[in-house]
């Protein structure tokens, strides 16, 4: 074997070793980052999968995935300021609520860490709010760890959203917010024409539906197509890793009006 070939092999070996070391450092750094000051407050097996509540620095988060293995979570709360809306997706959804001026009736599908109900209490205190959450453990966690309280204008239904949508409950809503997620994303039975048809029938003629989706996902485009089958007009606003859709049977105010109502830090 020639000297040049040996030198080339030696050089490649050094590069491989360097890459291995860098990957090891990156992995260790990731482990340190996600475990930094992380204190698990709740770890519970439920019928619908495991849930965690944990504190990390100044935030308290709800997750459907083990916190030490991921940076994904369902929602987070500022421990020192529980009413603060931290993430862009929720700021956009609350901003979209203002398109209805003073909505009298709101349906929320998916409670999570109760970011949206607390914002509704603050901005629309007179609105009637119905919440549908399939997992009673999530509702209990929201109450115990996320400062969620049910007031006199609020009803909480511990029920599958597809069954609620298909039920004979006669309530109709100015705004319907779809924010239903499990550990894998939006449940398959939500991304279905039957559910979309049933839920749009609970919307008042001049109402709007707000849908929180993961940006650039197959589910996002499928939901968009399904809702457009039943509601003619749509508006979409990017919110970092999410896209927020607003659907209506009537023309929606221009995007600038929505952006003017998005909460600023």
DRENDO-1510 file (C-alpha; in Angstrom, 1 decimal, always signed):
<recs>
REC; n; res; u; v; w
REC; 1; UNK; +0.0; +0.0; +0.0 .
REC; 2; UNK; +1.4; +3.4; -1.0 .
REC; 3; UNK; +2.3; +6.1; +1.4 .
REC; 4; UNK; -0.3; +8.5; -0.2 .
REC; 5; UNK; -3.1; +5.9; +0.3 .
REC; 6; UNK; -2.0; +5.4; +4.0 .
REC; 7; UNK; -2.0; +9.2; +4.5 .
REC; 8; UNK; -5.5; +9.4; +3.0 .
REC; 9; UNK; -6.8; +6.6; +5.2 .
REC; 10; UNK; -5.2; +8.3; +8.3 .
REC; 11; UNK; -6.8; +11.6; +7.3 .
REC; 12; UNK; -10.3; +10.0; +6.9 .
REC; 13; UNK; -9.9; +8.2; +10.3 .
REC; 14; UNK; -9.2; +11.5; +12.0 .
REC; 15; UNK; -12.3; +13.1; +10.4 .
REC; 16; UNK; -14.4; +10.2; +11.4 .
REC; 17; UNK; -13.1; +10.4; +15.0 .
REC; 18; UNK; -13.8; +14.1; +15.1 .
REC; 19; UNK; -17.4; +13.6; +13.8 .
REC; 20; UNK; -18.0; +10.9; +16.5 .
REC; 21; UNK; -16.7; +13.2; +19.2 .
REC; 22; UNK; -18.9; +16.1; +18.0 .
REC; 23; UNK; -22.0; +13.9; +17.9 .
REC; 24; UNK; -21.3; +12.7; +21.4 .
REC; 25; UNK; -20.9; +16.3; +22.6 .
REC; 26; UNK; -24.2; +17.3; +20.8 .
REC; 27; UNK; -26.0; +14.3; +22.4 .
REC; 28; UNK; -24.7; +15.2; +25.9 .
REC; 29; UNK; -25.6; +18.9; +25.4 .
REC; 30; UNK; -29.2; +17.9; +24.3 .
REC; 31; UNK; -29.5; +15.7; +27.4 .
REC; 32; UNK; -28.3; +18.6; +29.6 .
REC; 33; UNK; -30.6; +21.1; +27.9 .
REC; 34; UNK; -33.8; +19.2; +28.3 .
REC; 35; UNK; -33.1; +18.1; +31.9 .
REC; 36; UNK; -31.9; +21.6; +33.0 .
REC; 37; UNK; -33.8; +22.3; +36.2 .
REC; 38; UNK; -36.5; +19.9; +35.0 .
REC; 39; UNK; -38.8; +18.8; +37.9 .
REC; 40; UNK; -41.5; +16.3; +37.1 .
REC; 41; UNK; -44.7; +17.1; +39.0 .
REC; 42; UNK; -47.0; +14.4; +37.5 .
REC; 43; UNK; -46.4; +11.2; +35.5 .
REC; 44; UNK; -49.7; +9.4; +35.0 .
REC; 45; UNK; -50.8; +6.4; +32.8 .
REC; 46; UNK; -54.3; +7.1; +31.4 .
REC; 47; UNK; -56.7; +5.3; +29.0 .
REC; 48; UNK; -55.5; +7.7; +26.3 .
REC; 49; UNK; -51.7; +7.4; +26.9 .
REC; 50; UNK; -49.3; +8.8; +29.4 .
REC; 51; UNK; -49.2; +12.4; +30.5 .
REC; 52; UNK; -46.5; +14.4; +32.2 .
REC; 53; UNK; -46.5; +17.8; +33.9 .
REC; 54; UNK; -43.1; +19.3; +34.7 .
REC; 55; UNK; -41.4; +22.5; +35.6 .
REC; 56; UNK; -38.4; +23.7; +33.7 .
REC; 57; UNK; -36.8; +27.1; +34.7 .
REC; 58; UNK; -39.8; +29.5; +34.8 .
REC; 59; UNK; -42.2; +27.4; +32.8 .
REC; 60; UNK; -44.6; +24.6; +33.7 .
REC; 61; UNK; -45.5; +22.3; +30.8 .
REC; 62; UNK; -47.9; +19.6; +29.9 .
REC; 63; UNK; -46.5; +16.8; +27.6 .
REC; 64; UNK; -47.8; +13.6; +26.2 .
REC; 65; UNK; -44.2; +12.4; +25.6 .
REC; 66; UNK; -41.5; +11.7; +28.2 .
REC; 67; UNK; -39.9; +15.1; +28.9 .
REC; 68; UNK; -36.4; +13.7; +29.1 .
REC; 69; UNK; -36.6; +12.3; +25.5 .
REC; 70; UNK; -38.1; +15.3; +23.7 .
REC; 71; UNK; -38.5; +19.0; +23.6 .
REC; 72; UNK; -42.1; +18.7; +22.4 .
REC; 73; UNK; -45.0; +19.6; +24.7 .
REC; 74; UNK; -48.7; +20.3; +24.5 .
REC; 75; UNK; -48.6; +23.7; +26.2 .
REC; 76; UNK; -46.7; +25.6; +28.8 .
REC; 77; UNK; -47.4; +28.3; +31.4 .
REC; 78; UNK; -45.3; +31.0; +32.9 .
REC; 79; UNK; -45.2; +30.0; +36.6 .
REC; 80; UNK; -44.8; +33.6; +37.7 .
REC; 81; UNK; -47.4; +35.0; +35.3 .
REC; 82; UNK; -50.0; +32.2; +34.7 .
REC; 83; UNK; -52.2; +34.4; +32.4 .
REC; 84; UNK; -49.3; +35.2; +30.0 .
REC; 85; UNK; -49.7; +33.6; +26.5 .
REC; 86; UNK; -46.2; +32.3; +25.7 .
REC; 87; UNK; -46.5; +30.7; +22.2 .
REC; 88; UNK; -47.2; +32.3; +18.9 .
REC; 89; UNK; -49.9; +29.7; +17.9 .
REC; 90; UNK; -52.1; +30.7; +20.9 .
REC; 91; UNK; -51.5; +34.4; +20.3 .
REC; 92; UNK; -52.8; +34.0; +16.8 .
REC; 93; UNK; -55.8; +31.9; +17.9 .
REC; 94; UNK; -56.8; +34.5; +20.5 .
REC; 95; UNK; -56.2; +37.2; +17.9 .
REC; 96; UNK; -58.6; +35.4; +15.6 .
REC; 97; UNK; -61.3; +35.5; +18.3 .
REC; 98; UNK; -61.3; +39.3; +18.0 .
REC; 99; UNK; -62.5; +38.9; +14.4 .
REC; 100; UNK; -65.9; +38.3; +15.9 .
REC; 101; UNK; -65.8; +41.5; +18.0 .
REC; 102; UNK; -67.6; +40.1; +21.0 .
REC; 103; UNK; -68.3; +36.4; +20.6 .
REC; 104; UNK; -71.2; +35.3; +22.7 .
REC; 105; UNK; -70.6; +31.6; +22.5 .
REC; 106; UNK; -67.4; +29.6; +22.0 .
REC; 107; UNK; -66.7; +25.9; +21.7 .
REC; 108; UNK; -63.2; +24.7; +22.4 .
REC; 109; UNK; -62.2; +21.2; +21.5 .
REC; 110; UNK; -59.1; +20.2; +23.4 .
REC; 111; UNK; -58.3; +21.6; +26.8 .
REC; 112; UNK; -54.6; +20.9; +27.2 .
REC; 113; UNK; -52.9; +23.3; +29.7 .
REC; 114; UNK; -55.9; +25.7; +29.6 .
REC; 115; UNK; -54.1; +28.5; +27.8 .
REC; 116; UNK; -57.1; +29.3; +25.6 .
REC; 117; UNK; -59.8; +29.2; +28.4 .
REC; 118; UNK; -57.8; +31.5; +30.6 .
REC; 119; UNK; -57.4; +34.0; +27.7 .
REC; 120; UNK; -61.1; +33.9; +27.0 .
REC; 121; UNK; -61.9; +34.6; +30.6 .
REC; 122; UNK; -59.6; +37.7; +30.4 .
REC; 123; UNK; -60.6; +39.1; +27.0 .
REC; 124; UNK; -64.3; +37.9; +26.7 .
REC; 125; UNK; -65.5; +37.5; +30.3 .
REC; 126; UNK; -69.2; +37.4; +29.3 .
REC; 127; UNK; -68.8; +34.7; +26.6 .
REC; 128; UNK; -70.4; +31.3; +27.1 .
REC; 129; UNK; -67.7; +28.7; +26.8 .
REC; 130; UNK; -68.1; +25.0; +26.2 .
REC; 131; UNK; -65.0; +22.8; +26.4 .
REC; 132; UNK; -64.7; +19.3; +25.1 .
REC; 133; UNK; -61.8; +17.2; +26.5 .
REC; 134; UNK; -61.6; +13.4; +26.0 .
REC; 135; UNK; -59.1; +12.7; +28.8 .
REC; 136; UNK; -60.3; +13.4; +32.4 .
REC; 137; UNK; -56.6; +13.2; +33.6 .
REC; 138; UNK; -55.8; +16.2; +31.4 .
REC; 139; UNK; -58.7; +18.2; +32.9 .
REC; 140; UNK; -57.5; +17.3; +36.4 .
REC; 141; UNK; -54.0; +18.4; +35.5 .
REC; 142; UNK; -55.2; +21.7; +34.1 .
REC; 143; UNK; -57.1; +22.4; +37.3 .
REC; 144; UNK; -54.3; +21.2; +39.7 .
REC; 145; UNK; -51.2; +22.6; +37.9 .
REC; 146; UNK; -52.3; +25.2; +35.4 .
REC; 147; UNK; -54.6; +27.5; +37.3 .
REC; 148; UNK; -57.7; +26.5; +35.4 .
REC; 149; UNK; -61.0; +27.1; +37.0 .
REC; 150; UNK; -64.5; +26.6; +35.6 .
REC; 151; UNK; -66.6; +29.7; +36.0 .
REC; 152; UNK; -70.4; +30.2; +35.8 .
REC; 153; UNK; -70.2; +30.7; +32.0 .
REC; 154; UNK; -68.2; +27.5; +31.3 .
REC; 155; UNK; -69.2; +23.9; +30.8 .
REC; 156; UNK; -66.6; +21.1; +30.6 .
REC; 157; UNK; -67.6; +18.0; +28.7 .
REC; 158; UNK; -65.4; +14.9; +29.3 .
REC; 159; UNK; -66.2; +13.3; +26.0 .
REC; 160; UNK; -64.8; +12.2; +22.7 .
REC; 161; UNK; -65.1; +15.2; +20.3 .
REC; 162; UNK; -66.5; +13.1; +17.5 .
REC; 163; UNK; -69.4; +11.9; +19.7 .
REC; 164; UNK; -70.0; +15.5; +20.9 .
REC; 165; UNK; -70.0; +16.7; +17.3 .
REC; 166; UNK; -72.5; +14.0; +16.4 .
REC; 167; UNK; -74.7; +14.6; +19.4 .
REC; 168; UNK; -78.1; +16.3; +19.5 .
REC; 169; UNK; -76.9; +19.1; +21.8 .
REC; 170; UNK; -78.6; +22.1; +20.3 .
REC; 171; UNK; -76.1; +24.7; +21.1 .
REC; 172; UNK; -74.7; +26.8; +18.2 .
REC; 173; UNK; -71.5; +28.8; +18.4 .
REC; 174; UNK; -70.1; +32.1; +17.2 .
REC; 175; UNK; -66.6; +30.5; +17.3 .
REC; 176; UNK; -65.4; +26.9; +17.3 .
REC; 177; UNK; -61.7; +26.3; +18.2 .
REC; 178; UNK; -60.2; +23.0; +17.2 .
REC; 179; UNK; -57.0; +22.4; +19.2 .
REC; 180; UNK; -57.2; +18.6; +19.7 .
REC; 181; UNK; -53.9; +16.7; +19.9 .
REC; 182; UNK; -52.6; +13.4; +21.2 .
REC; 183; UNK; -49.0; +12.2; +21.4 .
REC; 184; UNK; -48.9; +11.6; +17.6 .
REC; 185; UNK; -50.6; +14.8; +16.5 .
REC; 186; UNK; -54.3; +15.5; +15.6 .
REC; 187; UNK; -56.3; +12.3; +16.1 .
REC; 188; UNK; -57.3; +10.4; +12.9 .
REC; 189; UNK; -61.0; +10.6; +13.7 .
REC; 190; UNK; -60.8; +14.4; +13.8 .
REC; 191; UNK; -59.3; +14.4; +10.4 .
REC; 192; UNK; -62.4; +12.9; +8.8 .
REC; 193; UNK; -65.3; +14.3; +6.8 .
REC; 194; UNK; -67.9; +13.0; +9.2 .
REC; 195; UNK; -66.4; +15.0; +12.1 .
REC; 196; UNK; -65.9; +18.1; +10.0 .
REC; 197; UNK; -69.4; +18.0; +8.7 .
REC; 198; UNK; -70.9; +17.5; +12.1 .
REC; 199; UNK; -68.9; +20.2; +13.8 .
REC; 200; UNK; -69.6; +22.8; +11.1 .
REC; 201; UNK; -73.3; +22.2; +11.7 .
REC; 202; UNK; -72.8; +23.5; +15.2 .
REC; 203; UNK; -71.6; +26.9; +13.8 .
REC; 204; UNK; -73.8; +29.9; +13.6 .
REC; 205; UNK; -74.3; +31.2; +10.1 .
REC; 206; UNK; -71.9; +34.1; +10.5 .
REC; 207; UNK; -69.5; +32.2; +12.8 .
REC; 208; UNK; -65.9; +31.2; +12.4 .
REC; 209; UNK; -63.9; +28.0; +13.0 .
REC; 210; UNK; -60.3; +28.3; +14.2 .
REC; 211; UNK; -58.0; +25.3; +13.6 .
REC; 212; UNK; -54.5; +24.8; +15.0 .
REC; 213; UNK; -52.4; +22.5; +12.7 .
REC; 214; UNK; -48.8; +21.6; +12.4 .
REC; 215; UNK; -47.2; +23.6; +9.6 .
REC; 216; UNK; -46.6; +21.9; +6.2 .
REC; 217; UNK; -48.1; +18.5; +7.4 .
REC; 218; UNK; -50.3; +16.1; +5.4 .
REC; 219; UNK; -52.9; +16.5; +8.2 .
REC; 220; UNK; -52.9; +20.3; +7.7 .
REC; 221; UNK; -53.7; +20.0; +4.0 .
REC; 222; UNK; -56.3; +17.3; +4.5 .
REC; 223; UNK; -58.1; +19.3; +7.2 .
REC; 224; UNK; -58.0; +22.4; +4.9 .
REC; 225; UNK; -59.6; +20.5; +2.1 .
REC; 226; UNK; -62.3; +19.0; +4.4 .
REC; 227; UNK; -63.3; +22.3; +5.9 .
REC; 228; UNK; -63.3; +24.0; +2.5 .
REC; 229; UNK; -65.9; +21.5; +1.4 .
REC; 230; UNK; -68.3; +22.9; +4.0 .
REC; 231; UNK; -67.2; +26.5; +4.4 .
REC; 232; UNK; -66.3; +28.7; +1.5 .
REC; 233; UNK; -63.8; +31.2; +2.9 .
REC; 234; UNK; -60.5; +30.6; +4.6 .
REC; 235; UNK; -57.6; +32.6; +6.1 .
REC; 236; UNK; -54.3; +31.1; +7.2 .
REC; 237; UNK; -51.7; +32.7; +9.5 .
REC; 238; UNK; -48.3; +31.1; +10.1 .
REC; 239; UNK; -47.3; +30.8; +13.8 .
REC; 240; UNK; -43.8; +29.4; +13.8 .
REC; 241; UNK; -44.2; +25.6; +13.7 .
REC; 242; UNK; -48.0; +25.8; +13.4 .
REC; 243; UNK; -50.4; +27.2; +10.9 .
REC; 244; UNK; -53.7; +28.6; +12.2 .
REC; 245; UNK; -56.7; +28.4; +9.8 .
REC; 246; UNK; -59.9; +30.4; +10.1 .
REC; 247; UNK; -62.9; +29.1; +8.1 .
REC; 248; UNK; -66.2; +30.7; +7.6 .
REC; 249; UNK; -69.3; +30.7; +5.4 .
REC; 250; UNK; -68.8; +34.4; +4.9 .
REC; 251; UNK; -65.9; +36.5; +3.8 .
REC; 252; UNK; -63.3; +36.9; +6.6 .
REC; 253; UNK; -61.8; +40.3; +7.5 .
REC; 254; UNK; -58.4; +40.9; +5.9 .
REC; 255; UNK; -55.2; +39.5; +7.3 .
REC; 256; UNK; -54.1; +42.9; +8.5 .
REC; 257; UNK; -57.0; +43.1; +10.9 .
REC; 258; UNK; -56.1; +39.7; +12.3 .
REC; 259; UNK; -52.5; +40.7; +12.8 .
REC; 260; UNK; -53.5; +43.9; +14.6 .
REC; 261; UNK; -55.2; +41.7; +17.2 .
REC; 262; UNK; -52.4; +39.2; +17.7 .
REC; 263; UNK; -51.0; +39.7; +21.2 .
REC; 264; UNK; -47.6; +41.2; +21.5 .
REC; 265; UNK; -45.0; +40.3; +24.1 .
</recs>
